[in-house]
Amino acid sequence: MTGKVYLVGAGPGDPDLLTMKAHRLLLAADVVLYDRLVGEQIIAMIPETAEKLYVGKAKSLHSLPQDQINQLLASKAKEGKVVVRLKGGDPFIFGRGGEELEELVCEGVSFEVVPGVTAAAGCAAYAGIPLTHRDYAQSVRFLTGHLKDGTTDLPWDELVHPSQTLVIYMGLTGLESISQSLIRFGMRPSMPVAIVEKGTSIEQRVFTSTMKDVHQMALDNEVKSPALLIIGEVVALQDKLSWFGK
């Protein structure tokens, strides 16, 4: 009998942000494949009866190559097992969820997708930064600062736009290049920027700066991954609207 794969978003870290469906599936799983960014408290919810497999990735250090993860999902489901593929944030926003499902389609394996709170929404909320605001930003754009080929070659001319918030995932490594490129294409050096480190967790740290100074600020404070960049006028509201940890 063929089992099923549930591609589940675990949210950005706080276990209280896990959806009810995600929690129910986690308790019913036979196998759970989980990523590096899944919170420890969420991992602790996995039943002892379930097989737990860590398949996380850090920069240039993958516990298992992506194609092997794809194959493992299919093979476990074909054993008739309920498989939960647990990903930090939302599986369809910079989570490689689409790649994994393509393999399942090829293998004829049934699946469902359970969305999660993506890091942009969760970290911004816990940092006190509204991603949109009628006075400051009428649009928001999600980007990854780490492309498949390892570069940060983004469409810079499209990103320098008034009344827009930029949220950059995995942008810490290329932060200097990102800030210099945005300024070179017309973003003013004084544009407010926030870095949210380990957002929504008890270890969360939030730093605000300007586009000109953000790289040095990150160095001075020894900011570590996972960290999210938020760029735009809305960042100026952070000090007023900050609530988490107070």
C-alpha positions as a printed NumPy array, in Angstrom:
array([[  0.   ,   0.   ,   0.   ],
       [  1.346,   3.426,  -0.954],
       [  1.591,   5.961,   1.816],
       [  1.426,   9.717,   1.558],
       [  3.727,  12.703,   1.957],
       [  2.638,  15.849,   3.78 ],
       [  4.768,  18.872,   2.973],
       [  4.356,  20.886,   6.164],
       [  5.429,  24.401,   7.057],
       [  6.609,  24.624,  10.676],
       [  6.659,  28.422,  10.829],
       [  9.647,  30.569,  11.778],
       [ 10.397,  29.092,  15.202],
       [  7.807,  29.848,  17.872],
       [  5.902,  26.564,  18.399],
       [  2.694,  28.516,  19.038],
       [  2.758,  29.553,  15.359],
       [  2.402,  25.944,  14.208],
       [ -0.987,  25.436,  12.545],
       [ -3.502,  23.008,  14.013],
       [ -3.28 ,  20.836,  10.893],
       [  0.509,  20.741,  11.041],
       [  0.376,  19.696,  14.704],
       [ -2.183,  16.96 ,  14.   ],
       [ -0.144,  15.513,  11.132],
       [  3.045,  15.629,  13.177],
       [  1.454,  13.474,  15.89 ],
       [  0.197,  10.981,  13.3  ],
       [  3.435,  10.64 ,  11.318],
       [  5.363,   7.418,  10.787],
       [  8.381,   9.292,   9.423],
       [  9.421,  12.933,   9.815],
       [ 12.131,  14.506,   7.683],
       [ 12.982,  17.89 ,   9.187],
       [ 15.152,  20.861,   8.31 ],
       [ 17.749,  22.891,  10.207],
       [ 15.417,  25.846,  10.743],
       [ 12.644,  23.891,  12.444],
       [ 12.437,  24.978,  16.083],
       [ 13.67 ,  22.577,  18.769],
       [ 10.355,  22.774,  20.63 ],
       [  8.553,  21.667,  17.48 ],
       [ 10.974,  18.784,  16.939],
       [ 10.241,  17.721,  20.522],
       [  6.587,  17.245,  19.531],
       [  7.447,  14.402,  17.155],
       [  6.229,  11.121,  18.718],
       [  8.869,   8.647,  19.881],
       [  7.214,   6.061,  17.635],
       [  8.067,   8.078,  14.522],
       [ 11.315,   7.762,  12.619],
       [ 13.094,  11.14 ,  12.78 ],
       [ 15.469,  12.011,   9.956],
       [ 17.473,  15.249,   9.943],
       [ 18.003,  16.48 ,   6.394],
       [ 18.943,  20.091,   7.126],
       [ 21.191,  22.375,   5.145],
       [ 23.569,  25.092,   6.218],
       [ 25.676,  27.218,   3.878],
       [ 27.798,  24.846,   1.765],
       [ 27.014,  22.022,   4.205],
       [ 24.152,  19.71 ,   3.311],
       [ 23.443,  16.692,   5.512],
       [ 21.856,  15.064,   2.47 ],
       [ 21.875,  16.325,  -1.143],
       [ 18.501,  17.599,  -2.388],
       [ 18.028,  14.83 ,  -4.957],
       [ 18.54 ,  12.198,  -2.25 ],
       [ 15.982,  13.918,  -0.022],
       [ 13.51 ,  13.814,  -2.898],
       [ 14.123,  10.102,  -3.425],
       [ 13.902,   9.369,   0.309],
       [ 10.474,  10.981,   0.53 ],
       [  9.185,   8.836,  -2.312],
       [ 10.7  ,   5.6  ,  -1.026],
       [  9.335,   6.058,   2.516],
       [  5.85 ,   6.748,   1.162],
       [  6.036,   3.673,  -1.074],
       [  6.608,   1.611,   2.07 ],
       [  3.07 ,   2.587,   3.029],
       [  4.094,   5.18 ,   5.609],
       [  2.684,   8.581,   6.53 ],
       [  5.593,  10.895,   5.821],
       [  5.807,  14.468,   7.109],
       [  8.345,  16.666,   5.375],
       [  8.772,  19.408,   7.974],
       [ 10.223,  22.711,   6.795],
       [ 10.909,  25.978,   8.578],
       [  8.579,  28.798,   7.565],
       [  6.412,  28.014,   4.552],
       [  7.439,  25.169,   2.228],
       [  6.627,  27.108,  -0.945],
       [  8.556,  30.286,  -0.056],
       [ 12.283,  29.629,  -0.57 ],
       [ 11.81 ,  26.15 ,   0.896],
       [ 12.471,  23.965,  -2.174],
       [  9.032,  22.473,  -1.689],
       [  8.263,  22.613,  -5.376],
       [ 11.374,  20.607,  -6.245],
       [ 10.43 ,  17.863,  -3.8  ],
       [  6.863,  17.618,  -5.066],
       [  8.034,  17.328,  -8.669],
       [  9.856,  14.132,  -7.681],
       [  6.752,  12.787,  -5.934],
       [  4.664,  13.422,  -9.047],
       [  7.196,  11.497, -11.142],
       [  7.095,   8.626,  -8.643],
       [  3.294,   8.566,  -8.462],
       [  3.229,   9.364,  -4.732],
       [  0.252,  11.147,  -3.164],
       [  0.918,  14.365,  -1.273],
       [ -0.631,  17.373,   0.434],
       [  0.822,  20.791,   1.172],
       [  0.256,  22.425,   4.565],
       [  1.298,  26.096,   4.49 ],
       [  3.124,  27.667,   7.395],
       [  3.854,  31.17 ,   8.658],
       [  6.694,  32.317,   6.449],
       [  9.713,  34.006,   8.043],
       [  8.882,  37.351,   6.438],
       [  5.496,  37.566,   8.136],
       [  6.534,  35.976,  11.426],
       [  9.829,  37.79 ,  11.973],
       [  8.446,  41.152,  10.9  ],
       [  5.481,  40.796,  13.26 ],
       [  7.658,  39.796,  16.213],
       [ 10.073,  42.63 ,  15.435],
       [  7.28 ,  45.209,  15.352],
       [  7.715,  46.036,  11.652],
       [  4.549,  46.125,   9.509],
       [  5.537,  45.023,   6.019],
       [  2.885,  47.264,   4.489],
       [  1.511,  50.559,   5.794],
       [ -0.662,  53.126,   4.046],
       [  1.813,  55.912,   4.798],
       [  5.027,  54.06 ,   3.912],
       [  4.649,  50.946,   1.732],
       [  1.898,  49.731,  -0.559],
       [  3.798,  46.696,  -1.787],
       [  6.202,  44.121,  -0.408],
       [  8.666,  41.924,  -2.236],
       [ 10.25 ,  38.685,  -0.997],
       [ 13.719,  37.822,  -2.312],
       [ 16.456,  35.355,  -1.594],
       [ 19.962,  36.689,  -1.098],
       [ 21.481,  33.32 ,  -1.947],
       [ 20.779,  32.119,  -5.475],
       [ 21.243,  28.555,  -6.695],
       [ 24.629,  29.403,  -8.198],
       [ 25.796,  31.055,  -4.962],
       [ 25.634,  34.638,  -6.248],
       [ 23.56 ,  37.616,  -5.109],
       [ 22.871,  38.818,  -8.651],
       [ 19.354,  40.199,  -8.158],
       [ 17.301,  42.501, -10.441],
       [ 18.565,  45.582,  -8.617],
       [ 16.916,  48.158, -10.899],
       [ 13.483,  46.679, -10.057],
       [ 14.128,  46.727,  -6.311],
       [ 14.773,  50.439,  -5.907],
       [ 11.176,  51.606,  -5.896],
       [  9.275,  54.059,  -3.687],
       [  6.642,  52.783,  -1.259],
       [  7.976,  49.217,  -1.366],
       [  9.311,  46.973,   1.391],
       [ 12.012,  44.444,   0.548],
       [ 12.373,  41.277,   2.605],
       [ 15.533,  39.329,   1.848],
       [ 15.897,  35.756,   3.037],
       [ 19.39 ,  34.316,   3.474],
       [ 20.933,  37.734,   2.858],
       [ 23.496,  37.825,   5.627],
       [ 26.423,  36.339,   3.698],
       [ 25.986,  38.717,   0.78 ],
       [ 24.951,  41.698,   2.887],
       [ 27.815,  43.96 ,   1.829],
       [ 27.199,  43.235,  -1.839],
       [ 23.436,  43.7  ,  -1.435],
       [ 23.743,  47.068,   0.278],
       [ 26.332,  48.374,  -2.191],
       [ 24.303,  47.218,  -5.191],
       [ 21.062,  48.815,  -3.99 ],
       [ 22.83 ,  52.13 ,  -3.339],
       [ 24.538,  51.954,  -6.737],
       [ 21.146,  51.547,  -8.431],
       [ 19.644,  54.529,  -6.667],
       [ 18.518,  53.598,  -3.183],
       [ 19.387,  56.372,  -0.781],
       [ 22.151,  55.458,   1.707],
       [ 19.953,  56.511,   4.651],
       [ 17.158,  54.018,   3.829],
       [ 16.166,  52.216,   7.063],
       [ 17.145,  48.545,   7.311],
       [ 16.448,  45.921,   9.972],
       [ 18.086,  42.581,  10.604],
       [ 16.004,  40.092,  12.557],
       [ 18.158,  37.291,  13.952],
       [ 16.459,  34.044,  15.065],
       [ 13.078,  35.693,  14.696],
       [ 10.109,  34.597,  16.874],
       [ 12.383,  32.568,  19.16 ],
       [ 13.424,  33.48 ,  22.701],
       [ 16.866,  34.266,  21.226],
       [ 15.494,  36.855,  18.804],
       [ 17.604,  39.975,  18.294],
       [ 16.57 ,  42.957,  16.169],
       [ 19.028,  45.534,  14.85 ],
       [ 18.129,  48.641,  12.863],
       [ 20.484,  50.704,  10.77 ],
       [ 20.724,  52.381,   7.377],
       [ 21.586,  50.897,   4.026],
       [ 24.989,  52.591,   4.175],
       [ 25.904,  51.236,   7.604],
       [ 24.06 ,  47.922,   7.872],
       [ 26.993,  45.69 ,   6.934],
       [ 29.258,  47.196,   9.589],
       [ 26.434,  47.04 ,  12.121],
       [ 26.046,  43.314,  11.458],
       [ 29.787,  42.787,  11.944],
       [ 29.878,  44.867,  15.137],
       [ 27.044,  42.826,  16.669],
       [ 28.258,  39.457,  15.351],
       [ 24.889,  38.727,  13.764],
       [ 24.461,  35.054,  12.86 ],
       [ 22.092,  33.059,  10.671],
       [ 19.219,  32.572,  10.457],
       [ 18.641,  36.248,   9.879],
       [ 16.149,  38.17 ,   7.777],
       [ 16.71 ,  41.584,   6.169],
       [ 13.856,  44.081,   6.006],
       [ 14.484,  47.198,   3.924],
       [ 12.141,  50.155,   3.655],
       [ 10.518,  53.115,   5.349],
       [  8.388,  50.78 ,   7.517],
       [ 11.517,  49.895,   9.506],
       [ 11.32 ,  53.362,  11.078],
       [  8.254,  52.127,  12.994],
       [ 10.164,  49.339,  14.737],
       [ 11.101,  51.26 ,  17.853],
       [  7.51 ,  52.456,  18.368],
       [  5.79 ,  49.125,  17.621],
       [  8.261,  46.653,  19.143],
       [  6.488,  44.332,  21.608],
       [  8.086,  40.882,  21.713],
       [ 10.168,  40.285,  24.816],
       [  8.893,  43.356,  26.603]])
